[in-house]
Amino acid sequence: MTSRQLHLNAFLMPNGHHEAAWRHPSTRPEQALTLQHYVDIARTAERGLLDSVFLADNVALSGAVRHSSHNAFEPLTLLSALAASTEHVGLIATASTTYNHPYSLARAFASLDHLSGGRAGWNIVTSAGRDEARNFGLADRPDHARRYERATEFVELATALWDSVDDGAIVTDRSAGIYADTDRIAPVEHEGEFYSVQGPLNVPRPVQGYPLLVQAGSSEDGKEYAARFAEAVFTAQQTLADGQAFYTDLKARLARYGRGPDELLVLPGISPVIGSTRAEARALEAELAELVVPAYGLAQLSAMLDVELTEADLDHRLPDVDHVTEGNRSRFELVTQLARREDLTVRELITRLAGGRGHRVLAGTPDEIADDLERWFTQGAADGFNVMPATLPGGLEVFVDTVVPELQRRGLFRTEYTGATLREHYGLARPAGRAARTAPRTTTLTEKEHAA
């Protein structure tokens, strides 16, 4: 048994992560627009003692919606509802630094953190889609580097706003008639390249100090940004060697920002397809593959690569891609490397991507999946995993009922919640408030004697 334990996040989609999940008889797509659907899934994650659930977001309607279900709900709204239906599991939402404002977003996450008792997390994205830009009055998305410059100022301003009402500012002294200690409330008076904000925030400092800060970009800019700001990283690698290289690289960057390796957790995505036997798991994987609509896969792959692929390309190798995308660069590199490494046709590639969009698909028994997770966890490739069930709600139920107990049996996963907040689930410290950071350090007697 090891004292180090892994972390598990459940990445929620309406019907599951396989692009054809909505067509499979085990799912219920007609229920995916109801609150109860997500309540049931979140409660399953909590029953499995998972650290958190996560909702991704995209502020545009997918052009391929004809063939696939899509995320419909604004995630902070939905997670606020789930906060009332759960007690322990963390609640992580994607929100873009390109199409939001720091004041309103800092306020929304502070609100969720209070309403949930300290369970909020923010997945910071810079938004790579062209359709998203056009919904906000832009002809095209800002370039890759410019998006990260904006994101840097955005997060620095958001954390300043969370600190603007310091710990202990709300005193509620009824006898003196003093509700707040105004010496602990201060404007941020921010004047930057992208934003001008006076502050302070009109919500008290979050329960966790800051919501858990999550990031998912794996490009060079993304890794540097993660090393500076993120406390958990959702990532995608196809091989153990690639996972180890990413893990080592990212952890090594932390020292530049005065951070230790335990201050950031790496959670690669895995899409489990579970059967009582390997043959049963493979059969379910094949069932889902049969339901794939090639036109949808082509549209998805074209968007990933910034190239226009057609049905004429299906049974040929991937065309040469001679540009670097201004979109999601890490996924661009992963997909093109996968196609070259395994010499896949476009049809084979879209079938491979259908299960996890570049994340690993693990089809096998609970023991086999636990073996794989243990190998990545103990061999320096992961601190935990972003679990992306092929189908929902059933895929998560099977994972919780079969894989989680096996991980617990091996001493790799908790058997009860021992903390109340999301940061406590992940073993991460609460950021000190402004007054605590700026207070003069008390000199000990020993130090005084040494100085004398």
C-alpha positions in Angstrom: 0.0 0.0 0.0 1.2 3.5 -0.8 0.6 6.7 1.2 0.3 8.7 -2.0 -3.2 8.5 -3.5 -4.5 9.4 -6.9 -7.2 11.9 -7.7 -10.2 11.3 -9.9 -12.3 13.9 -11.8 -15.4 13.0 -13.7 -15.7 15.0 -17.0 -19.4 15.3 -17.7 -21.0 15.4 -21.2 -24.7 15.1 -21.9 -24.7 11.5 -23.0 -21.0 10.4 -22.7 -17.7 11.1 -24.4 -18.1 8.8 -27.4 -19.4 11.0 -30.2 -22.1 8.4 -30.9 -23.1 7.8 -27.3 -26.5 9.5 -27.8 -27.4 6.8 -30.4 -26.5 3.9 -28.0 -29.5 2.2 -26.3 -27.9 2.5 -22.9 -28.1 6.4 -22.9 -31.2 8.6 -22.6 -30.6 11.7 -24.8 -34.2 12.9 -24.2 -33.2 13.4 -20.5 -30.0 15.4 -21.1 -31.8 18.7 -21.0 -33.2 18.1 -17.5 -31.6 19.0 -14.2 -32.3 15.5 -12.7 -30.0 13.9 -15.4 -27.0 15.9 -14.1 -28.0 15.5 -10.4 -28.0 11.8 -10.8 -24.6 11.8 -12.5 -23.1 14.1 -9.9 -24.5 12.0 -7.1 -22.9 8.9 -8.7 -19.5 10.7 -8.7 -20.0 11.6 -5.0 -21.0 8.0 -4.2 -17.7 7.0 -5.7 -15.8 9.6 -3.6 -14.5 11.3 -6.7 -12.7 14.6 -6.1 -14.8 16.6 -8.6 -17.0 16.8 -11.6 -16.2 19.0 -14.5 -18.3 20.7 -17.2 -16.6 22.0 -20.3 -18.0 24.9 -22.3 -18.0 26.4 -25.8 -19.7 29.7 -26.5 -20.8 28.7 -30.0 -23.1 26.0 -31.5 -21.1 23.3 -33.1 -21.4 23.2 -36.9 -21.7 19.4 -36.7 -24.7 19.4 -34.3 -26.8 17.6 -37.0 -25.0 14.4 -36.0 -24.1 14.7 -32.4 -25.4 15.9 -29.1 -23.7 19.0 -27.6 -23.3 20.8 -24.3 -26.3 23.0 -23.9 -26.2 24.6 -20.4 -24.0 27.4 -19.2 -21.8 25.5 -16.7 -21.8 27.9 -13.7 -25.6 28.0 -13.8 -25.8 24.2 -13.8 -23.1 23.7 -11.1 -24.9 26.1 -8.8 -27.9 23.8 -9.1 -25.7 20.8 -8.5 -24.2 22.4 -5.4 -27.6 22.1 -3.7 -27.9 18.4 -4.6 -24.5 17.3 -3.5 -22.4 17.7 -0.3 -18.8 16.8 -1.0 -17.9 16.5 -4.7 -16.0 19.4 -6.2 -17.6 21.5 -9.0 -15.4 22.7 -11.9 -16.6 24.8 -14.7 -14.8 26.0 -17.9 -14.9 29.8 -18.5 -13.1 31.7 -21.2 -10.7 34.5 -20.6 -11.3 35.7 -24.2 -15.0 36.2 -24.0 -15.7 37.1 -20.4 -14.8 40.0 -18.1 -12.7 39.5 -15.0 -15.0 41.3 -12.6 -18.2 39.4 -13.6 -16.4 36.1 -13.7 -14.6 36.6 -10.4 -17.9 37.4 -8.9 -19.6 34.3 -10.4 -16.9 31.9 -9.1 -16.8 33.6 -5.7 -20.6 33.1 -5.5 -20.4 29.4 -6.5 -17.6 28.8 -4.0 -19.7 30.3 -1.2 -23.0 28.6 -2.2 -21.2 25.2 -2.4 -19.3 25.5 0.8 -15.9 25.8 -0.9 -16.2 23.3 -3.8 -15.7 25.6 -6.9 -13.0 25.2 -9.5 -12.3 27.2 -12.7 -11.0 25.6 -15.8 -9.2 28.5 -17.5 -9.4 28.4 -21.3 -8.5 31.0 -24.0 -11.0 29.7 -26.6 -9.7 28.5 -29.9 -12.8 28.4 -32.1 -13.6 30.7 -34.9 -17.3 30.5 -34.4 -16.9 31.6 -30.8 -15.1 34.8 -32.0 -18.0 35.6 -34.4 -20.5 35.5 -31.5 -18.6 38.3 -29.8 -18.3 40.7 -32.7 -14.9 39.6 -33.9 -14.1 38.5 -37.5 -11.7 35.8 -36.3 -10.2 34.5 -33.0 -7.3 36.5 -31.6 -4.0 34.7 -32.4 -2.6 32.1 -30.0 0.0 34.3 -28.3 -2.4 37.2 -27.9 -5.0 35.0 -26.2 -2.5 33.9 -23.6 -1.4 37.5 -23.0 -5.0 38.5 -22.3 -5.4 35.4 -20.1 -2.4 36.3 -18.0 -3.9 39.8 -17.2 -7.3 38.2 -16.7 -6.3 35.7 -14.0 -4.0 38.2 -12.2 -7.0 40.6 -12.0 -9.4 37.9 -10.9 -7.2 36.8 -8.0 -6.7 40.5 -7.0 -10.5 40.9 -7.0 -10.9 37.8 -4.8 -8.3 39.3 -2.4 -9.9 42.7 -2.4 -12.3 41.7 0.4 -9.8 40.1 2.7 -10.3 37.2 5.1 -12.1 38.5 8.3 -13.5 41.6 6.6 -17.1 40.5 7.4 -17.3 40.9 11.2 -21.1 41.3 11.8 -20.6 43.1 15.1 -24.3 43.8 16.0 -23.6 45.6 19.2 -21.3 48.1 17.6 -23.3 48.3 14.4 -20.4 47.3 12.3 -21.0 44.7 9.5 -17.6 44.9 7.7 -14.1 46.0 8.7 -13.5 48.4 5.9 -9.7 48.4 6.6 -9.8 44.9 5.1 -11.6 46.0 1.9 -9.6 47.8 -0.8 -10.0 48.6 -4.5 -7.7 46.9 -6.9 -7.3 50.0 -9.1 -6.2 48.0 -12.1 -5.1 49.7 -15.3 -3.8 47.1 -17.8 -3.4 46.5 -21.5 -6.8 44.8 -21.7 -8.8 45.8 -18.6 -9.5 48.7 -16.4 -11.1 47.8 -13.1 -11.5 49.8 -9.9 -12.9 47.1 -7.5 -13.3 45.9 -4.9 -15.4 42.8 -5.5 -18.9 42.9 -4.1 -18.7 39.3 -2.8 -16.6 38.3 0.3 -13.4 36.4 -0.3 -14.2 32.8 -1.5 -14.3 30.0 1.1 -11.2 28.5 -0.6 -9.4 31.8 -0.9 -9.5 31.2 -4.7 -11.5 28.6 -6.5 -9.2 25.7 -7.6 -7.5 26.9 -10.8 -7.4 24.3 -13.6 -5.9 24.6 -17.1 -6.1 22.3 -20.1 -3.7 23.6 -22.7 -0.6 21.5 -23.4 1.1 23.8 -26.0 4.3 25.5 -25.0 2.4 28.6 -24.1 -0.2 26.5 -22.3 2.4 24.6 -20.3 4.2 27.8 -19.2 0.8 29.3 -18.3 -0.1 26.2 -16.3 3.2 26.4 -14.4 2.5 30.0 -13.4 -1.1 29.7 -12.5 -2.7 26.3 -12.6 -3.2 23.9 -9.7 -4.5 21.0 -11.7 -4.0 20.3 -15.4 -6.3 18.3 -17.6 -4.2 16.9 -20.5 -4.1 14.2 -23.2 -1.3 11.9 -24.1 -1.5 8.6 -25.9 1.6 6.7 -24.6 3.2 6.3 -21.2 6.4 7.8 -22.5 4.6 10.9 -23.7 2.8 11.1 -20.4 6.0 10.9 -18.5 7.7 13.5 -20.7 4.8 15.9 -20.2 4.6 15.3 -16.5 8.4 15.8 -16.0 8.5 18.9 -18.2 5.5 20.6 -16.5 6.7 19.9 -13.0 10.2 21.2 -13.9 8.7 24.6 -14.9 7.2 25.3 -11.5 10.4 26.3 -9.9 10.6 29.4 -12.1 7.5 30.7 -10.3 8.6 29.7 -6.8 6.3 26.7 -6.7 7.0 23.1 -5.7 6.0 20.0 -7.7 3.2 19.1 -5.3 1.5 22.4 -6.0 0.2 21.3 -9.4 -1.6 18.0 -10.2 -1.4 16.4 -13.7 -4.6 14.5 -14.6 -4.5 12.9 -18.1 -7.9 12.1 -19.7 -9.0 8.5 -20.0 -12.2 7.2 -21.6 -13.0 3.8 -20.0 -15.2 1.2 -21.8 -15.7 -1.4 -19.1 -16.8 -5.0 -19.4 -16.8 -8.0 -17.1 -14.5 -9.6 -19.6 -12.2 -8.1 -22.2 -14.4 -9.5 -25.0 -17.4 -7.8 -23.5 -15.6 -4.4 -23.3 -14.4 -4.8 -26.9 -17.9 -5.6 -28.0 -19.2 -2.4 -26.5 -16.4 -0.4 -28.1 -17.3 -1.9 -31.4 -21.0 -1.2 -30.9 -20.2 2.5 -30.4 -17.9 2.6 -33.4 -20.6 1.2 -35.6 -22.8 4.2 -34.7 -20.3 6.8 -35.8 -21.4 9.2 -38.6 -18.4 9.8 -40.8 -19.6 13.3 -41.7 -19.4 14.3 -38.1 -16.0 12.9 -37.6 -14.7 14.7 -40.7 -16.1 18.0 -39.5 -14.5 17.5 -36.0 -11.1 16.5 -37.5 -11.2 19.4 -40.0 -11.8 21.8 -37.1 -8.9 20.3 -35.1 -6.5 20.6 -37.9 -7.7 23.8 -39.6 -8.0 21.9 -42.9 -11.0 21.0 -45.0 -11.4 17.3 -45.2 -14.1 15.6 -47.3 -15.5 12.1 -47.9 -12.9 11.7 -50.7 -10.2 11.7 -48.0 -11.7 9.0 -45.8 -9.8 6.0 -47.1 -6.5 7.8 -47.6 -3.7 8.8 -45.3 -4.0 12.2 -43.6 -3.0 14.9 -46.1 0.2 16.8 -45.3 -0.6 19.6 -42.8 1.9 22.3 -43.5 0.8 25.0 -41.1 0.6 25.6 -37.4 -2.9 26.2 -36.2 -4.0 29.3 -34.3 -6.5 27.0 -32.6 -5.7 24.2 -30.1 -2.1 23.5 -30.8 -1.6 20.7 -28.4 -4.5 18.7 -29.8 -3.3 19.5 -33.3 0.1 17.9 -32.6 -1.4 14.9 -30.7 -3.7 14.1 -33.6 -1.2 14.5 -36.4 1.4 12.4 -34.5 -1.1 9.7 -33.8 -2.0 9.5 -37.5 1.7 9.3 -38.6 2.8 7.0 -35.8 0.1 4.4 -36.5 -0.2 5.0 -40.3 -3.9 5.6 -40.1 -6.3 6.5 -42.8 -8.6 9.4 -42.2 -11.5 6.9 -41.6 -9.4 5.0 -39.0 -8.3 8.2 -37.4 -11.8 9.6 -36.9 -12.9 6.2 -35.5 -10.0 6.4 -33.0 -10.9 10.0 -32.1 -14.6 9.3 -31.7 -14.1 7.7 -28.2 -12.1 10.5 -26.6 -11.1 13.2 -29.0 -7.4 12.4 -28.6 -7.6 11.1 -25.0 -6.8 7.4 -24.4 -9.7 5.0 -24.7 -9.3 2.1 -22.3 -11.4 -0.9 -23.2 -11.1 -3.8 -20.7 -12.1 -5.3 -17.3 -12.0 -3.3 -14.1 -8.8 -5.0 -13.1 -7.1 -4.2 -16.4 -8.2 -0.5 -16.2 -7.0 -0.3 -12.6 -3.6 -1.8 -13.8 -3.3 0.9 -16.4 -4.1 3.7 -14.0 -1.7 2.4 -11.4 1.1 2.1 -14.0 0.7 5.7 -15.1 0.3 6.9 -11.5 3.3 5.1 -10.1 5.6 5.6 -13.1 5.7 9.4 -13.2 3.0 10.2 -15.7 0.0 11.2 -13.6 -1.2 12.4 -10.2 -4.7 11.2 -11.1 -7.1 11.1 -14.0 -9.8 13.0 -15.8 -12.4 10.2 -16.2 -14.4 10.6 -19.5 -17.0 7.8 -19.6 -17.9 6.7 -23.1 -21.6 6.7 -22.1 -23.5 8.5 -19.4 -24.9 7.9 -16.9 -24.1 4.2 -17.2 -20.4 4.4 -17.9 -19.7 6.4 -14.8 -21.9 4.1 -12.7 -19.9 1.1 -13.8 -16.6 2.9 -13.2 -17.7 3.8 -9.7 -19.0 0.4 -8.9 -16.1 -1.7 -10.3 -12.9 0.3 -10.9 -13.0 2.5 -7.8 -13.3 -0.4 -5.4 -10.3 -2.0 -7.1 -8.2 1.2 -6.7 -9.3 1.3 -3.1 -8.3 -2.3 -2.6 -4.8 -1.4 -3.8 -4.6 1.6 -1.5 -4.5 4.0 -4.4 -7.8 5.9 -3.7 -9.6 7.3 -0.7 -12.3 5.3 1.2 -14.0 8.4 2.6 -13.9 12.1 2.1 -11.6 13.6 4.8 -12.0 17.3 3.7 -14.8 19.7 3.0 -13.4 21.8 0.2 -12.2 21.0 -3.3 -8.7 22.1 -2.4 -8.7 19.7 0.5 -9.8 16.9 -1.8 -6.8 17.6 -4.0 -4.5 18.2 -1.1 -3.8 21.8 -2.1 -3.2 24.7 0.3 -5.6 27.6 0.6 -4.0 30.8 -0.6 -3.3 33.3 2.2 -5.3 36.5 2.2 -3.8 39.9 1.5 -3.3 40.9 5.1 -1.6 37.6 5.9 0.8 38.0 2.9 1.8 41.5 3.8 2.0 41.2 7.6 5.5 41.7 9.0 7.1 38.5 9.9 7.5 37.9 13.7 11.2 37.4 14.6 11.8 34.5 17.0 14.0 34.8 20.1 16.5 32.5 18.5 16.7 34.8 15.5 17.2 37.9 17.7 19.9 36.2 19.6 21.6 35.1 16.4 21.5 38.7 15.1 23.0 40.0 18.3 
